[in-house]
Amino acid sequence: MTWWQWSLVLVGAALALTAVHDLVQRKHAILRVFPVLGHLRFILEAVGPELRQYIITSNAAEKPFSRDQRRWIYASAKHEDNHFGFGTSNDLEATPGYLVIRQSAFPLDRRDADQPDVDQRDAGPTGTVDEALIPVAKVLGGPRGRTRAFRMPSVVNISSMSYGALSSAAVVSLNRGAALAGCLHGTGEGGVSPYHREGGELVWQIGTAYFGCRDEAGRFSLPRFLDVVAANPQIRAIEIKVSQGAKPGLGGLLPAAKITPEVARMRGIALGVDCVSPAGHTAFRDEDSMLDFVELLGSSSGLPIGIKSAVGDESFFLRLADLMVSRERGVDWITIDGGEGGTGAGPLTFVDHVSLPFKIGFSHVYRIFAERGLTDDVVFVGSGRLGLPHSALLAFALGCDAINVGREAMLAIGCIQAQRCHTGGCPTGVTSNHPWRMRGLDPKSKSVRLATYVVQLRRELLDLSRACGVAHPSLVTLDHIEILDDRLGSRTGRDVFGYEPGWGRPTAG
């Protein structure tokens, strides 16, 4: 054999060994699904900062999460260095609405934090060491006297995403990760699957199709609801989905391409056709009957009952708050989903133009409840691209008691923002039920990454809070926030959102 023939043999052998290694390793989903070829992604990612001197795309150009934002999430999830050098690449003076956090001249040191608010613990051999567990300041279900009321153990929790919309491996990763991080995991409207039973505590979401608690006609069934609650003690709370940021006003949608025989069997739906949930509920028809439904679920199960809604017609929240003033009936918490949020499939116009962005929508709803003196009766949860420290801190300043992370949690377990979620063609197996693509996602390692990301986000929330001179994110107010305009001017967060003194800060535990 000539020298070039030997070279070809050696190159072929190296590629074969690389392929075998990629197929058996469990660290990178991309390499398990696309052996050898997948290395190109990591090479381009590694040399990206240098190449961007010669190409147009900037660090902040990509949406919905920029390259820098994804890099922070990936590095945090892998417990790698998530710092950035050479200063900010954002144009602070030409970006209307740019958020600046006003640090205190007398920040708190880490050892100055009050222990009732901050519980440091070691999560054991999971890689999530020195966990900063931040409990929610309010008791969920306490004002309503629910027999199973509790204080949420984490201010950062996993948003509701259904099995079917996510792969079984992704759901297992999220649930195990939630257990490691000590946070709650939302089931999504698809019901409680076997993959939600991996140790993590659950918020069971009930949508308009009532999956898991429906009768043969597709209507809500109280006996079946109670059977599921009794069979799953890890369910800590119930969330009634009124609407969501991905497709507000349309109900749920699971495309036919993602419906496997197991998903069809669990939901009681047909194969080969889109699973479209009704736009509205049949168990109630207005705010008054919705509160009757809430009290039925709360009194029969003892669990805290909340609602999740995007913000469109504010008369819904006005009537709801007016009905709660007597304190005879009420929801225990409200999750506000921003119009910029949503992992699900939806029509372009609904995705882009229906429902208010989180900052505007949440502030409107909070004002309604604050003007009626009801903010201490309700736990407020925010969702909609809040899984980055500065966005999360603004949510707390606006009055949130906790936040949910959805797409950021997906990124933490391997999502690369390919935006193929609705097709079943996700290259990393996060939103694909295809066996080959799904094998790339190893729940053992990805669950640790999810937990590490949640822990790091909570740590940075604590660091930002202490920089503002307070010990807990719920103590941050809009006085700590400055909003810049593009004319070298700025306004405080309180001025921008029109909050009264005392709003946005809990006064009752």
N, C-alpha and C positions, 0 to 999 in steps of 0.2 A: 504493500500500500504506500502511496505517496504521502508526502507531509500534509497536503491539503485534505486528503481523504481521512488521515488520522485526526486532523482538526475538526472535520465534520463529525466524526465519531465522538470526539470529546465534547463538542458543543451539544450534540444530541443527548449524550449521557447526562450532561449537566442540566439540560432542560428537563429530561425525564426525572432526575432526582429532585429538581425543584418542584415539578408537578406533584410528585408523590408527597413531598414535604407539605406543599400547600393544601393538598387534599386531606391530610391527617391532622394538621395543626388546628387549633380551636380559637386562636386569638383574633383572627381577621376573617369576617364573613366573606368579604370580596374575594379573598384568595381561595377560600374553600369552594366557592361557586365558579370563579373564573381563574383556575390555576395558571401560573406563569403570566398570563396576560394582565391579571390584576395588579401586578407589581408596577405597571406603568402609572397607575393612579397614585401610588405612594411616591414614586419618583417625581412626578409632576407636582405633587403636594410639597415635597421637600425643597424643590428648587423654585417654587412659585414666587417667593419674595424677590429673588434675583431676576426672574423672567419678567416680572411686572414692571421693570424699568423700560421694557421694550414693547409691551402690549397695552391695550387701552383699559381693560377691565381693572377696576380698583378694588381695594379690600372691602369697600362698603357698597359696591355696585349690585351685588346679587341679592335677590329676594326669594322668599320672605326673610331668610337669615343670611346676613353677609358672611363673607369668608372669615373675617375676624371673629364674628360671633360664633360661628361653627367651630373655629379653632379653639376658642375659649371653652366651649362645651366639651369637645373631644379631649382636650388636655386635662380638664377637670375630671372627666369620667375615668381617664386612665391614670390619674394621680401623677400627672407630669407637670412640668413647669408651665403655668398658664399666665405668666407675665408677658408684657409687651415692651419692646425697647424703642428708643429714639422718639419718644413723645407721641401724642395723638396724631392720627392721620385724618381726623375729622376737621372740617372747616367750621370752627365754632362761631365765627363772626358772620357767616353767610348761610346759616341753617336755621330757619324759623322754627320755633318750638323746641330748640335744643335744651336738654335738661342738664342743670348743674346742681349738684348737692352742696349745700352750704355747711361746711364743716365748722365745728366749734373750736374756739381758741383753747378750750380746756377739754379735750377728748377724754373718754374713759379708757383706762388700760384694761386689758383682757381680765386681769385678776380682780378688777373693780366691779365686774358684773354681779348682779344679785343672783344668788343661787336658785331661788324659786323660779326665776325666769329662764335660767340657763343651766342645763344638766349635762355635764361633760361625762361621757362614758366611752368605753372601749368596745367596739363591735366584735372583737375576737379575731379569728384568723381569716377574715374576709378581705382584708386590705383596706377597709374603711376605719382606720385607727383614729383615736381621739375625736370621736363623733361629737359634733355640737348639736344637741337635740334641743330645739326651741319649741316649747308647747304654745298652743294658742292661748291668748289671754282670757278668753271667755269660755264658759261651760256650754257645750252644745246640747241643747234640750233642757237646760236648767230652768230658765224662766217659764217654760211650759210645763215643768214638772214631769218630764218623761222619766219613767222608771229606769231606763237604761241610758240616761244622760251621761256624758263624759266630756272631759277636756281633750281636744284633739292633741295628740302628742307631738305634732310637727306643724309648723306654719307653711311648709312646702309639701304638697301631696301630688299624686299622680292623677291626671285628669281622666275622665271617663272615655275609654276607647274600647269598642266591642271586640270580642273574639269573632273572627270573620273579616272585620275591617283590618285587624291585626292577625298575624299568624299565631298558631298555638305556641311556637317557640318564643315569640315576642311577648305574649301574655304571661307565660311562665317566667321569663326574664324580669318583667316588670313586677310581678307579684313577689317573687323571691327577693328582688331588690328592695321593694317596699318593706318587706319584713326586716331586712338587714338595716335599712335606714330608719326604721321606726316610724314610717309614714303610712298614710292611707292610700288605697288603690281603688279608683273608680272602675266599675265593670263595663260601662257603656250600656246602651239599651238592649244589647243582644242577650242579656241574661247572665246568670252565674254559671260559667263553664267549669269543667274539671280543671282547666288550666289556671283558674282563679283560686285554686285551693292548694297553694304551695307555701302557705305560712303567712302571707300578708293579709292584714285586715282590710275589709272591703267597705266601700260605699256602693250599694246596689242601686243602679240607675233604672228607673222605670219610664219607658218612653210611651209613645202613643199606640204602639202595637202590643204592649204588655207582654213581651217575651219573657217566659218563665213564670208568669202569673196570669195567663189568659185561658179562657174556656174554649170550647170547640168553635164558637162563633167569633173568636178573636177579641172578646171583651174581657175586662178585668174580672178576676176571680179572687175573692178574699180568701177562701180556703186554700187555694194553691199558693197565694202569697204567703200565708202563714206557714204552710208546709216548707217552703223554701227557707224562710227565716229560721224555722226550728231545725232544719237540716244543716244550716250553715252558721254556726255561732260566730264565725269570723266577720259576719255582716254587722257593722257598727252603726250604720245610718242608711237612710233611704233618700234618694234624690229623684224627684219627679222632673223629667225633662219637658219643659214647656217649649223651648226652642234652643237652637245652638248657632254659633257664629258661622259655621261652614255653610249652612243653608237655612237661614231663619225663615219660618213660615212655610216650610215644605215638608217637615217630618224627616225621618231617616231614609237613607238609601244605601243598600249594599248591592253593588253591581253583580250581575249574573256570573261574570268571570271569576268572582271571588267566592262563590257559594259552592262548597264541597258537600258531599253526602252527609258528613258529620254536622256541618253548620245547618244544613237543611233539616236534619233530624232534630237538632236541638231547638230550632226556632219554629218547627212545624210549617215549613215553607217548601215550595217546589224548586227543583233543580232547573237550571237553564233559563231562568227569567230573573229580572231585577227584583230584589226585595225592597219594596217601597212602603214605609210606614205612613199611616195617615198623617195629614197635616195637623190635626187637632185631636184632643182627647175625647173619648166617649164616656169616661167615668165622671166627668164634670163638664159644665158648659159655660161657666163664668167664674169670677173671683169668689163669689159667695159659696157656690157648690164646690169649688176647688178647696176652700178651707174646710168644708165638711169632709171631703175626701182625705185631706191631710190629717184631720183629727181622728177619722176612722182608722187610718194606718197607724197613727201614733198611739192611740188608746189600745188597739188590739195587739200591737207588737212591743210597745214600750220604747221603741227606737226613736231617735230624733228624725224629723222629717223636714226636708228642704226642697227647694225648687231650683232649677237651672234655666236661665233665660237670656237670650240676647235682648237688646233694648231697641225697640222700635216705637210703637204707640205707647207713650208714657201713661196713658189713662189706666192701663192695667195695674201699674204700680201705685198710682194714686188711689184707685179703688181698693186695692189690697191693703195699703197702709191705713186707709180710713176704717176698714173692717177690723183691723188689728188694734185700733186705739182702745177698745174696751178690754182687751187682753183676755177675752173669753176663748178666742181661737187665734191661731197664728202659725206661721211657718217658723221652724227653728233656725234655718239658715237660708241664705239666698246666694246662689252662684251667678255672677254676671259674666257672660261670655261676650267678648268683644267681637265686632264684625270682622276684625283682621285675624281672628282665630279660626280654628277648625282643621281637623285632619281628614275629614270625610270628603267624598265626591259631591259636587254640586254644580249647577249651571253657572256660567261665567258671571252673568249679571247679578245673581244672588250672592256669589262669592265677593264680587267687587263693590256692589252698590246697595245691598239690603242690610239694615241694622247699623247702629252707631259703633264707632271705634270704642275700645274699652275705656279710655280716659274720659271721653265725653259721656258715654252711656252710664258708666258707674257713678260719676259725680252727680248726674241728674237723679239717679235712683237714691243715692245716699242722702241728697238734699231732701227728697220727699219724706224719708223716714226720720231724718234729723229734725225737720220742722214739726214733726208730731211726737218727738221725744221717744222714739222707738229704737234707736240705734243700739242700745244696750240689751234689747230683747232679742236681737237677731245677730247671728254670726255671718259676716259678709266674706264671701270668697270671690276672688278674681281669677279670670282666665282669659287668654288671648295674647300670646307672645310675651309672657311675663317671666320666663325662665332665665332671664339675665339679671344680675344684681341691681343695676340702676332702675330697670323697669319694675322689678319686684318692690324696690324701696318706694317708688312713687305710688304703687298700688297700696302699700301700707299707709303712706301719708294721706291718701285719699279716703282711707277708712276701712280698708280690707283687714280682716283678721287672719286670713290665710290666702295662699295662692295655689292654683293647680297648674301643673306643667304637662303638656301633651306632646307637641312636636319636639320640644327640647329633650323630653324623655326618650323619644324615638331616636334622636341624634345620639344620645348617650349610649344606646345599645347597638349602634351601628348604621343608622340611616345616613345616607349621603346627600339628601335633598335632590334625588333624581326626579321627583314629582311624577312618579308612575304609580302612586298609591292606589288609584282607582282602577288600574288595568290588570292587577294580579301579576305584573311583571317587575316588581321591586327587585333590584339586583342583590340586595343584602338579606332578603327573607324577612324583613320587618313587617311588610304589609302584603306579602305573597304567601298563598297556601300551596304553592307548587313544591313538592317534596324536595327536589334538587336545590332550589334556591333557599328553601327553609333550612336545609341541613347546614348552611353556612353560618347560621346564628346559633351559637353555643350558649344555652341559658346559664351554665355554670359560671362562665367568665362575664357574660353580659349583665347578669344580675348584680355582680360586684361593681361593674362600671356604672350602672344606674344608681346604686346606693352611694357610690363615691361622688357622683355628680350632685345628688341631692344634698349630701353632707357639705360639699364645697360651696354650693349655693347658700346654704344656711350659714356657713362660716363667714362668707363675704357679707351677707345681710347683717350679721352681728358686728363685723368690722365697720361697715358703713354706719350702723346705728351708733356705735361707740364713737366714731369720728364726729357724729353730730352731738355727742354728749349725753346720749340716752342708752339704756341697757337692753332695750328690746325693740324690734322693728315696729311694734304697735304703738310705741311712744314717739315715733317720728311723725311730724306733722308737716303741712304744706308751708309752714314758716321755714322749714329746712330746705325747701326747694326753690330754685330760681329758674325761670323760663326765659331763654334768650330770644330775641328777634333778629332780623337781618339788617337792622339799622343801628347797630351798636347800642341797643337798648335792652332792657330786661324788666320782668315783673316777677314778684313773688308768686309762688304757687297759690297762695290764699287769694291773691288778687285775680289771678287767671281763672280760677274755678269758683270764685265767689263764696268761699266758705266762711262761716261765722266762727268766732273764737270758741275753741273747745271741740269743734267738729273734727272728725277723723281720729279721735283718740278715745279709747274705751274708758269708762268710769266705773264699770261694774265687772266683777269677775265671775 
